[in-house]
Structures are given as structure tokens and as C-alpha cells.
């Protein structure tokens, strides 16, 4: 179960025409969230300054609860689900399974 994740941020280049390459990260994240049954806040941004404030140096990037979890790579649904599961496992270890 991946229930402790609260916020997922997706940073991309923000192509003005919304081409498939620019839409793919958002759509893939939404599919992973749906398949895991998560209720999280998803923020999509093309603000390069905001991405840099989060520590992002390459796009696209995935930030989960304030931590950069991937950058410079377009992730598959399975890769995103794995990242979210690893994030959950790390939170469980840090809190002893209680939040």
C-alpha cells in the first residue's frame, strides 16, 4: 500500500502545443496513481525556476513529497509505481510504520 504519499509534482518543458512528448509524463503519472488507488495532490508545472528550487537540474522530473525521485528521463507507469512504493517503504522505516 502506498498511502503516506501526499504530493506528487511533475516538472516538464511545457510545450505550448501540448504535444504527446509533453503530455506523456502527466498522463503516465495519473495512470500510476489510479492503478495504485492513491488520493494525492498532483501538481504539473513547467516553471523552470520552481523546478530549480526543488533541486531539479534536468527535465522531465518527478518530485514526491518534496524529494526529487527522477529527472532527465521519461518514466513508464511501472517505474513510477516502483518509485512511489520505495518512497512509502522509506517513510515506513523512518517512522517505524506509524505516521
Secondary structure by P-SEA (a helix, b strand, c coil): ccccccbbbbbcccccccccccaaaaaaaaaaaaaaccbbbbbbbccaaaaaaaccccccbbbcccccccccccccaaaaaaaaaaaaaaaaaaacccc
